[in-house]
């Protein structure tokens, strides 16, 4: 099974969009989980990535992680500390340790209701007088029914500072000598390390990351300058951009117009702050040594501003990252005066643009050597379709500044939409209040549902799996990579102004409401979303969720069956796309044979029982001669429901890509013989259809009108035959063409089981006759059911599928 990934109890709600990669900030305040490269897992608390506050000369890192206090634990253990320069760097930091929050957690309170989380800091932990209150919220626009926003690789950080002293006026002479309330000098800083230097797309940490060996640069931007799109980003801002050189310099005038982005770490990350009246924004474009980091902190501590290593503060300043840099980060600082009783909001954004998702580090090198497909495991991410696009203005991989500006411009609207979505659920957890009249009871049926607070918390916080489960969402790349992606893939700007209308109904919309546009958010219907079974998928592309980090198989049918209710409720188009991919895999076949881990474990146990002889060791022939037979099994049999659509670990080994050509990566037992997969697939198809029916048709599963096929007659209810209303439009269930296609594939998998696993013809399935050979034949693959028996688990699924 491999090791069990356990990063401890401090993990917080992730930040990022579906399929775009995520950042994980713990409740301590540090950024520790780096999933900017989907399908990989890097847990490395970053010593130089944090937010900080300064109040009247007292500067504090808004984190209780001890590593933020100094520069000794920056992950560069391979640096030669015997050199004079590095000894000087080390000596200069001894007296310049950063102040952090108390390690016992008494510095504040963390709360999360995904996709939004917040920190409330204790005033005494950030200011000497304890008279400045600071709160912070952070979120990404993972909003129901809004497919574009849900895919964006952005995170918003909103700080609210308040001077708790009250400004008063008094003519009393006795009070003239009392201490008067005064304005406070406040500064907020957000600094971020460069993740483009490593193959894991994470800050460099020895033993956990590998340097990519490519040149990178840092550049300041802002003030309506380069990269920003005037059409969508009207909020004044400044920021810093960290990127691999190739995403900009290989598009210089006269250069061949091809896309140089080919690896998951090709791209950039930007951090920015909104400019508001009465606040000063300064930018540090690049810090590349311990000494520079110490000087940078001292400048923030003493003056509340960011100063670049070169002393240049310009939106046009651009600097190379030295090849021997011990660290690399950029920072943005906002400073302001806070009068008594006043409050001010400061908004930062972090955005990244790494358009290629791939599970194979060395694919390009092997392809050049062997003439293979360098992009056999690669995808172009979904967000690249929307904003910005691969055009003349903003090239793929260089869009992080524009995305950061977009996040600043839309931050308030997105946060309002998150609140409106969550409000009915939060209100349902409040103590019951007495209604005044029956009319009030009927005003909103949602308030009739009472939920305990812990349940509401679980409902939302478990949604993190949709973005943080190694999620892949995009379009598979061909042999030409990004150069082979047709222009039709990209949508430069939405054609409908209603895309950004900020209303409660828009925030809580699904693909079936009149305020949305089609099944895919772009006007497409179910036919477009389901596609034709091709490798590219339908209009939403291919969407994949990893089962977990220990077993990173994508779209595992059992896991998806039990865990996809939130997806079908809030993003039903994505659910239909996944169900269509699983259904089309029924007809896929792979004759490659393999040993199952179940059989291998049984053989190992059998050999372990053989007596050891000092003169004669156990031989391979003895292993085969044991009572356990090791029957090799075909990977995928035609007509069997799939278990999954691939594994991230197969890319480097076999060039197989998840969601492309690696059906049934799970090899613990023979998944072709499992009894629960076909019923699960049938019920997923039924669910997709039923949830699209009119409200008065929810008792109809596959109606004659929808499928145009004979069905069994139901007995009339109460002796009166109920007249069925013919489905109309997209709310009358799935279109007949889509329903027929999905049903035929699901029916094929069910009929295959009926022919092969019902030997006595009684209409129920029997478990495999030889569990030692096949292993368990159901999702609970550590429990082998007795040979020839029936089980309530598989039997109930089978009966439900027949119904």
N, C-alpha and C positions, 0 to 999 in steps of 0.2 A: 504494500500500500504506500510505502514511502513515509517520510516524516509528516507529522501533523503541524501545520502552520499555526502558531500561536504568538501573536504580537503583544500579548498582555491585555490588561483591563482598561488602559487609558485611551483607547481608540475613540474618536469622535465621528460625527457625521461627515461623509466625504464631500468634496467639492468637484464639480465638473459635469459634463453632459454625457448622455448615453452614447457609448462608443467612441467618445473623444478622449478618454483617459481621465483619471481623477487624482486629486491631491487629498491626503488625509491629515487633518490637524487634530491633535489629541485634546482632551479636556484640560491638559496641563497648559496648552497654548503653543506647543511646538509642532512643526510640520515633520511628521515621521514616516508617513506611508506614501510611497511614490508609485502611482499606477498610471503615469502619463503614457506609458507604452502598454496598451491593452494586452492581456494574456501573460503578463509578467508580474512578479511581486517583489518589491524592494522595500524593506522596512529599515530606515536609517534616519534617526532624528538628526536634523540639519542644524548645525551650530550657528550658522550665519543667515538663517531664514527665519524671520520673526517680525512682529510688530512691537513698537516701543512708544512710550509716552514720556514727555518731559513737562514737569510743572515747577516753575520758578527755580530752575537749575537742578532739580532732582530728576534724573533720567532713570527709567525702569523698563526692562524688557518684560513684555506682557506674557510671560511664561514662567513656570516654576521649574523648568528643566535646568539642571545645574550646568550643563554644557554651554548654555548661552552666556554664562558668566565670564568666560575667558576665551582664549584662542588656542589652548593646548590640545583640545579634542576636535580638531577640524578634519580629521581623517587623512592627514598627510604624513603618515608615519614613515614613508619612504624618503622624506626630505632629508638631505644631508645637513644635520645640525652641527657639524664640525666646522662648516665654513664660517668666515667672519661675518658675512652678511646675514646669514640665518641666526647666528648667535645674537647679533644686534637686534634682529626682529624679535627674538624670543625675550630678550632683556627689556625691550621697550614696552612689552605688554604686561609685565609683572605688576606694575602699579596702575593698570588701566582696566581692571576687571569691570564688567558690566554688572549692574544691579538687577537682580531677578526677583520674581515674586516668591513668597515663602514656599519652601518645599513641601510643607504639610498641607497645602491646598487652602490655607486660610485667606489667601489673597483675593478670592472671588468665587463665583458660582457659575457653572456651565450648565446650559440647558439645550436640548435638541428636540426638534420636531421636524424631521426631514421633509423637504430639502433645506430647511432654515434652522440655524442654531445660533446661540448667543452666549456672551460672556458678560457678567456683571461684576465689576471690580470693587473691592472694598476701598473707599476713599483714603483711608489711612495707609494703604499699601502702595499708593502711587504719588501721594503728596505729603509734605512734611506737616502741614496743618490739618490735613484731612478734610479740606473744604472744596475739593473738586471731585465730583462723581463722574465716572466713566462707564459707559456700556458699549457693547459692540455686537452687531449681528452680522452673519455671513450666510450666503446662500448662492445657489446656481439656479437658473430658470428652468428647472425640470417641472414643467407645468402640464397638466392633463390636456390632451387633445391638441397641444401646440407642438407639433413635431419638429418644427424648425428650432424653436428656442430650446427644446429638450435635448437637442444634439450639440449645442454650442459649448466649446471648451473655455468657459469663463467662470469667474467667481467674483462676487461683490462683497466688500467688507465696509460696513457702515458704522462709524464711531459717533457717539453722542457724548459730548463733554458738557458739564453743567457746574457753574460756580454756585455752590450752595449758600454762600453768604448773601444776606439780603441788604440791598441798598436802601437806607432810610434817611429821612431828613428830620432834624430836631433843633429847636431853638433853645433847648435847655442847656444853660452854660455849664452845668455839672457834668454833662455828657460830652463836652467838647474834647476833654482829655482822653476819652475812651478810644480804643483802637477802632479806626474806621474800616469798614469793608473796602477792599480794593480789588482792582482787576488782577487776574492771574495770567502770567505768560505760559501758554500751553503750546506744545508741539507734539505732533504725532508722526511717526516714521514707519514705513513699511519697506523692508529690505528682503531681497530674494536672491538665492544663489542660481548660478547658471547650470541648467540641467542638460544642455546640449553637448557637454563635453564627454558624456558617458553613453555607452550602448544601452544602459538601462533607463536612460532619460531621467536621471536623478542626480543630485549633487554628488560630487566625487567623495566616496568614503572607502578607505582601504579595506579590502576583503569583501566588500558588498557590491562594488561597481567596477566596471572596466572602462578605461579611457578609450574613446572612439578614435583618437588620433587625427581629428580633423580640426582645421582652423575655425575659430569663432571670433565674433566681435560683439562689442556693446555700443549702443548708440542712444542718445537722448532724443526725445521727440515731444511734440506738443505745440500748443498755440495755433491749432489749425494747420500744422505743418505737414510734412511728408507722411504718407501712409493713411492719413485720416480721410474718411469719406464724408464730404459736406452734406450729402443727402441724408445720412443717417446719424451723424455724430455732431450735434450742434452744441454740446457741452464743452466749454473750454477746459483744457486739461494739459498736464505735463506727465511725462513718464520716461521709462528706460526700456530698451529692447535688447535682449540677449539672443543671438542667433548664430547658426552656422554660416560661414561666409558664402557658401555656394548658393544660398537661396536668394541673394541679392546680386552679387558680383558677376555671376555667370549669366545675368540678364542685361548686361551693359549694352549700350547702343552698338550695333554692328555685329553683336554676338549671334551665334546660331540659336534660333528660337526653339529650344528644346527644354524639357523640364529636367533639372539636375537633381531633383529630390528623388531619392530611391530607397533610403533607409529610414527606420522608425525614428532615429535621432536627428534627422535632417529637418530643420525648422527653427522655431524660436519661441521665446516666452517674454511677455511684457508685463510690467507693473506700472500703474498710472494712478493719478489722483486728480479729482475734479478741482478746478480753480473757481473760487467764490470770492465775492467782495469782502475785503477785510482780512483775507488770509494770504499768506505768501507760500508759494510752492517752489521748492528747490529740488534738484535732481543730482544724484551721484551716478554717473554713467558706468563707472567701473572701479572696483577695488580688487587688487590682485595679490596682496601680501598681508602678512600679519601686522606689520608696522603700519601699513596704510589703513587697515581695519581699526587699529587702535586710535590713529589720528582721526579717522572718520567718526568714531564714537565720541571722542573728546569734543569734536566740533558740535555734535548734536547735543551733548551734555552741557556745554558752556553757552552755546548760542542758539540752539534749537533749529539747526539747519543742516542740510547736506552739502558737503564739499567734495568735489571729485578729486581723484588722486593727482591729477595734473593741475588742479586749481582752476580749471575751465568750467564754467556753468553756462552751457549753451545748448539750445535744442538741436543744434547741428553737429555737436561734438560726437565724434566716433573714434573708438579706440580698439586696437587689437588685443586679444587676450594672449599674454605671453605663454609660450609653450611650456615654460617651467613654473607657471603660476601655482602658488601653494593653495590659493582659493580664488574664487571669482564670483562677485555679486554686484548687483545694482541696488539703488535705494531711492525712495521718494519721500520727501518730508513736507509737512504742512504745518505752519506756525501761525498763531493768532493770539490776540488779546481777548480774555474772557472777563467781561465786567461782572460785578456782583449780581446774582440772580439770573444771569443770562446763560444761554446754552447755544451750542453750535454743533452742526453735523459736518463730518468729514467723510468723504466716500473715496475708497480706493478700489481698484479692480486689478485682477490678475487674469491674463489670458494667454493661451498658448496655441500654436499652429504647427502641429506635427501631422501632416495629412496622410502619411503612409502607416498602416498597421501591418506588421509582419511578425512571424513567429520563428524566423530563421535569421540568425546574425550573419552567417557567411554565405548566404544564397548567391549574392552578386559575384563573389570571388569564385565559387564553384561553377557558376554558370559561365563565367568567362573562360574557365579552364576546360570545362567539359561540354560547353555548348548547350547547357540545360536552360530551363526557364527560370530566370532570376526572380520572377514574381509569382512562383507557384503557390506561395503561402501569403501573398500580400493583398491588401485592400486599400482603396482610397476611402477615407472616413466620410461619413454622411454629412457632417457639418460643412465640409468643403464645397458641397453643392450650393449652399445658400449664401454665406457671406464671410469674407469676400470670396470672389471666385478667381479661377486661374485665367486672368485676362491681362490686358496691357497695363493696368494701373497697379494691381496687387497680385504678385505671383504666389503660387502655392508654396507654403512654408514661410512667407514673409508677412502674413496677415495679423500677427499677434497685436501690434499696436492698434490696428483698426478694430479688432475684436474687443480690446480693452476700452477703446473709446465708445464703442457700441454699448458695452456693459454700463459705463458711467451714464450714458444718455438714457438708458432704459431701466436703470436700477429701481427707481421709485415705482414704476408701473409693474415691474416683475414682482417686487415685494408685496405690493397691494394684491396682485393676483394670487400669490402664495397664501396670503392671509384669508382672502375670500374663499379659496378652495378648502382651507382647513377649518374655517369658522364653524360650519354646521357640526363637524365632528367634535371640535373643542367644546362647543355649547352643549352637546349631548352628554358631556362628562361633568357638567356643572350640577350642583345640587338642584333637585326638582323644585320648581316654583309653582305656586298655585295659580291656575288659570282663572280668569274672571268669568268667562262664558264659554259655552260650547262652540261659539263662532271662533274664539281664539284657539280652541283645540284643533279645529279643522283648517286653520290658517296655513300651517306648514307641517306636513306629516313627518318631516325629518325629526322634529323634536319629540315625537312619540318614542323614538328609539333612545334608550338610556344605555350609556356605555361607561364602564369604570375608567378612571383616568389612565391606569396602566395599560388598558386595552387600546385606547386612542393613541397613546405613545407608541405601542407596538405596531399598530396599523401603519403609522407613517414612518417610523424609524427603520422598520424592516424593508421599506422601499429602497434603501440604499443598495440592496443587491442588484437592482436594475441598472445601476451605473457602475458599481464597484466590483462586479463579479467577472472581471476580465472581459467586460462587454465589448463586443465587436459589432459595429453597425456601419455598413458601407457597401461598396461595390468591388467585387474581385477584380484584380488587375490582370491584364494579359501580358504577353511577352514584351510588349513595348512599354510597359509600366505606365506612368502618368501621361506620357506622350500619346498613348493609345486610347485615352479616355476621350470620348466624343464630346464636342461642345454642348450637345444636348443634355449632358449630365449636369451642367452648371446652370444655376439660376442666380443671376446677378442681383436682382431686387424683386421682392414680391410685387405682383401686379395689383394687389388689392390693398387699399389703405386700411381695411378692416383687420389686417393681419396684426396691427398694433393697437387696436381699440382696447382701452383699459376699462373693462366693466366686469362686474362679478359674474355675469352669465358667461362672458368670454373666458374667464379664468377657470370656470368649472365645466367648460364644454367638453363633450366627447365628439367622436367623429359622426354622431348621428344627429346632433343638434343643428338647427337651421343656421346658427351663427358660425359654423365651421364649414370648411370647403372639402367635401369628399372624404373618402376613407384614408387618404394619405396627407391631408392638409393642403393639397395642391389642386384639388378638383377631380382627382382620380377616383374611380369606383373600385368595387371589390375585384372586378376582373383585372384591373391594372395592378392592384396590390398582390393578388395571388400569383400573377405571372403565368408562364407556360412551362415551369419546371426547369428552365435553363439555369446555368451557373450564375448569371447575374441577378436572378430573382426578379421580383416584380418592381413596381414603381417605388417602393420603399427600400429596395436593395435587399441585402442579406443581414439578418439580425441574429446575434448569438449571445447566449448567456452561459458562462462556465458553471458547472455544477457546484464546485467549490475549489479552493486553492490546492487542496490535497489531490483531487481528481479533476483536473481541468478539462473535462469533456464538455463539448458545447451542445446545447439544446438536448440534454439528456431527457428523454421522453418521460420517465417517472418523475424526475425533479420538476420538469415543466408542468406536468399534469397537476401536481399538488401545489406548485408555487407560482402559478401564473395568473391568479385571479385579479390581482391589482393591474397587471398589464392589460388584460382583456377589458377591464372596467374603464381605465383611463387612457389607454393607447390601443384601442381595438384593432386599428390597422396593422400595427406591429404584430399583434397576436395572430391575425389572419395570415400574415406573411410567414410567421414561424410554422403555423399549422400546415400551410401549403408546402413548405419545404420538407416537413416531416412526412407528409402524405406522398409527395413525389418520390421520396426515398424508398417507398415500399417496392417499387419496380427496379430499384438499383440492385445490382449483384456484383459481388467481388469474390472470385474463386480462390484468392490467396488463402492458404491454410496456416493455422497457427495453433500452438498449445494454449490451453486455458490455464490461468494461474491456479484455479481450483484444483485441477488435475495435477499440476506440478507440486502443489502443496501436499496433496495426498500421497504422491510418490515419495516426496521427501520424508513424510511421516512414516511411510512403510519401510523405507530404507533405514530410517533411524531405529526401527524395531529389530532389524537384523542383528544377530550377534557379531560382535567384533572379534576378529582373530588376528593375533599378532603376526602370524605368518602369511595371512591371506586377507588382503583388503577387499572391500566391496567393489565390484566391477560394474560398469554400465549395463552388462547383460543381466546382472542380478536385479538391477533396478527394473528392467523391462519384464523380468520374470515374476515380479511380485503380483499380488492379487489385484492391484489397481492397474487398469489399462489406461494408457495415455493416448486417447484418440484425438488426432488433430481435427480441428473444426474449420469449416469455411467461414470467412469473415462476414459475408453478407449473402443470404440466400434470397433469391427472387420470391416476392410474395410475402415475405416476413416483415412485420413492422420494425422500423429501425429503433435501436436503443439510443443512439446519439448521432451527431453530425460531425464528429471529429475531436481531436485532442491537440492542444498546443505543442505537446512534446514530440509529435510525429514529424513536424516540419523539418528539423535538423537531421532526423534519421532517414526519412523516406521521401521528403519533398511533398508530403501530403498536406493539404491545407484544410483546416476546419471550415465547415460550411461549403466546401468545394467538392472534395473527392475522397473523404476519409470517413465514410459511414461506419458505425460500429467500432469505435476505437476501444471501447470497454471490453476487456479480455479476461475478466475474472472467471466468467463462465460462458457457456455458449448462449449468447443472447438471442440467437435465431429461434431457440426453443422456449423462450420465456412465454408464459401464459398471459401476463398482464399487459403487454405492450399493445397488442392489437385492440383490446377493449378500450384502453386509454386513448388511443388515437381516434377511435370511433366517437368517443364521448367528447373529445376536443372539437371535432368537426360539428357534432350536434350542438355544443355550447356556442360556437361561433355563429351558427344559424339561429338558434333560439334567442340569443341576446339581440338579434337584429329584427325580431318580429314586433308587430304592433302589440300594444299592451293587452288588447283583448284576444290576442292569439298566443299567449304564452303557454297554453296547454297543447299547442300543436308542435310536433317535432319536425317531421318531414311531411308537409302537406302535399296533396296532389297538385295544387297550383304551383307550389314552389319547385317541386322536383319532376312533375309531370310523369309520375309512375304510380302504379296501383299500390295501395296500402291496406292493412287490415282495418276493418270497420270497428269503431269503438261502440260499446253499448250506450244508448242515450242516457243522459243524467236525469234521474227523477222521472223517467218515462217520457221525457220531452227531448226530441232531437235538437241539438244545438247547431245552428247554421254557421258555417265557417265563412269568415270574411276573407275575400281574396287579397293576398298580400299586394301592396302597391309600393313602388319605388324602392329605395335602399332600406326603408324601415320595414319592409315585408320579408325580412330574412335575406339570406344570400341569394344573389342572382342564380337562376337555374343552371347556367353554364358552369359557374364556380362550384355550386353545390354538387352538381353531377360529377365533376372532376374529382373533388375531394372525397365524395362518398364512394366512388368506384374504387379509389385506392384503399380507403379504409375497409371497404367491404372485401376487397381481395385479401387483405391481411387477416380479417376475421374468418373468412371461408377457408383459408389455408390452415388455420388452427382447427377449425371444425372437422376438416378431412383427416388431419394427422394426429389429433390429440383427444379424440372421442372414440376409443376402440369399442366400447359397448353400445354406442349409438343412443345413449339416454339424453343427449342434448347438453351435457355438462362435460367440462374438460378434466382430464386426469393428469396428474403430475408425472414427470419423466420416470421411466421404469428403472433407470440406472443412474442415480444421483452421483455415484462415484466417478462416472465418466463425464457427464455433462456439467455437474455442479448444480446449484440451485437454479430453478427455472422461473424466477420471478425477481422483483426488484430488491427484496430483502435477501441479498445474496450471501449471507452467512447462515442461512437457515434452509437446510435441505428437507423438503417435505418427504414423508415416507413414500416409497415407490408405489405407483398405481392408485394413490389416494386423491381425494378432492379436498380443497381448502375453502374456508369461508371467504378469505381475502380475494383470491382469484375468481372464485365462483360468483361473488357478488358483482365484481367488475364485469364478468361475462354476461350475467343476467341483465345488468344495466345496459350493456351494449346491444343485447338482443331487443330490449324494449324500444 
